[in-house]
Amino acid sequence: MNKIYDVTVTITPELPTWPGDPGVVLERVNKIEEGANANVSHLDIGVHTGTHVDAPVHFLPGEKGIESLDLEVLIGPALVVEIPEDAGQLTADVLAASGLDGDVKRVLFKTRNSRYWQEQSKEFHTDFIGITADGAEFLVKQGVKLVGIDYLSVAPYKKSRPTHEILLRAGVIALEGVDLSQVSPGTYQLYCLPLKLGGSDGAPARVVLLEA
């Protein structure tokens, strides 16, 4: 069997979350050692925690929720593109130099962000690499249907709206918070399954890559 890479970050109370979003609460509320019939845990998180997918309604009022996303886009061949550490934000020029062509429908960008997951950093890093507005326009023109990034937002910090609006309005699925630290550039089979939350603006997802 071809090697499987789990690119999902583990959800724990120590996991960094977006400033202002709920933190992670994961606690055992029924315990066998205290006389319960079974162990039962309680989970309290925001829908944009860890590895997650954005729905159109996240930035486009009145648009569709997470349960509406097309599984045929969430599953299929995906290209992992490694961006040089000195490239900075993912502008149209940086993306044009990355070698993308019109045949790529799903792309995951491996940047210096991935080292934050590798280091298991508990701090939220505001200097993460994201896709600029003109970079988003470039991806839309290229015909990309799903774009993933190795930190908690596809857009640079405090510049969220333009990038998200461009991608989501064009029907591009945004996959955020993937851990690509152990993945080499190349083509893989992507399996991305966000929780089916009715009307939600996002959902955590289990995401794996299968070697082609």
N, C-alpha and C positions, 0 to 999 in steps of 0.2 A: 504494500500500500504506500502511496506517495506520502511524504511527510506533511503533517498538519502543524501549522503555526497558530497558536491561540494568541490573537493580538488584542484581546480584551483585558483591560486593567481590572485588578481585583478590588471589589468594593468593600472597604473597611472604614471604620470611624476616622482613621488617619488619612484617608484619601483627600487630597486637595480638591476643593470645589470653587466654582466661580464666586468672586466676592459678592456678597449679598444673597447668594443662593443658600438653601438649607444645607446644613452639614449632614453627615451620615450618622444615623442612629441604628445600630444593629445590636439587639440585646435578647438574651434568652429569658423568656417570661414564664415558661413552664419547664421545670427541671425534674428529671427522673430521680436524681439524688435527693430531691426534696419531697418525693412522694407522688409526683405527677406520673400519669400513664405513659407519656411520651415527652420528648424534648420539643418545645415549640418556641420559635423566635419571632420577634417583632422587627420590622424594617421600616424606617422612615427616611426617605430621600427625595430630592428634587428630580424631576424627569430628565434633567440635563447633567446628571451625575456620571462621572467616569466615561467609559466608552458608550456613546449614545448617538441617536439620529435625530435631526431636526425635522419637524413637519412644516409645511408651508405656513400654517397659522402662527408659527413662532414669531414671524415678522410681518405677515400679511393678514390683517384682520379679515375675518369672514372666509378665509381659505380652509383647505382640508386639514384634518388631524392626522396623527401618526398612523392610524389604522388603515388609511386610504392609500398608503404608499405601495407601489407596484413591486411585488416579489420578483418579477422578472428582471427588475433593475437591481434589486438587493442581492441577487444571486447570479453569478456569472464570471467570466474572465475579467481580471483586474490587473492593471499595471502598477507596480510599485516603482516610483521614481525617486531616486536619492538626489537631494539638493545640496550643493557644496556649502560648507559651513560659513563661508564668507559671502554668500549670495544675498543675505538680508531678507527682507520681506518678498513674498512671491508676487512680483509685478508681472505685467504682460511680457516684458523683455526677459525676465528670468525664466518664465514658463516657456517662452518661445525657444530659448536656448537649451531647454531640458530634453528636447527630442520628441515631444508629443506630436502625434499626427492625427488625422481625422478618423482613423480606425479605432482609436481608444475611446471606449464608452465609460469605463470605470477606472479611476486613477486614485492612488493613495500616495501622498507625498511624505517621504521620510526626510526629516530635517534634523537640525541639532536639538529640536524639542525632544526627540526620542531618548536622549540621555537622562532627562528628568525622570522618566519611567524606569530606566535602567538603574538609576541611583536611588529609586524609591523615595524621591524627594517629597516631604510632607508640606512643603511651602508652595503657594500659588505663585507662579512666575509670570510677571507682567510683560517680560521681554520676549515672549514666545514668538515664533515665526507664524505668520498667517498670510492669507491671500488678500491682496489689495483689490479695490474696486475694478481697476483696469485688468487685473489678473483674472477676476471673475468673468469679466466680459470676454476675455480671450478664451476661457474654458467653454463658455456658452457657444461662441462662434465655432469652436472646434467640435462641437457636438457631444461633449461629455455629458453623461447622464447621472453619474455619481462621482462625488469628489470626497476623499478622506484626508484627514490631517492628523498628525501625531501630538496634538494637544487639545485643549478643551473648547477651542473655537476655530472655525475655518478662517475667521477674520482677525486682523491684528487687534490688540487690546485697545479698548475705547474707540474703535472704528468698526464696530460690529454691523451697524445697519446697512451701509451701502453694499458690502459684499454679500450679506445674506439676502437682501432684497433682490439683487441681480440674479443670484443662483436660484432662489426659491421661486421667483416669478417665472423663470425659464423652465421650471420643472426639474431642476437638478437636485438630487438628494445629497444632503450634507451629512457626512459621517465624521464625528469628532471624537477625539480622545483615544485613538488607536495606538497601541504600543508596537512600534515597528523596530525596536532596538535589536531584535534577534533575526530580522528579516532582511535578506539581500535584495537588491533591485532585480526586477524581472517580472514575468507574467505568472499569475497564480489564479486559482479558482476561488472566488470570494463567496463566503456565506455570511450574510449579515441579517440577523433576525431581531428587530426591535420588539419590545413587549407591545402587545396589541391593546393599547389603552385608548378607549373611545374618546375622540375629540381632543386628545392631548396635543400640546405643542411640541412634544418630544418624548423620547423613551430610551431608557438604557437598552443596550443590545449585546448579545453574545456574538462575537465576530471571529471567524477563523479564516485562514488562508491555506489552501491545499496546493502543494507543489504541482506545477503543470507537467 
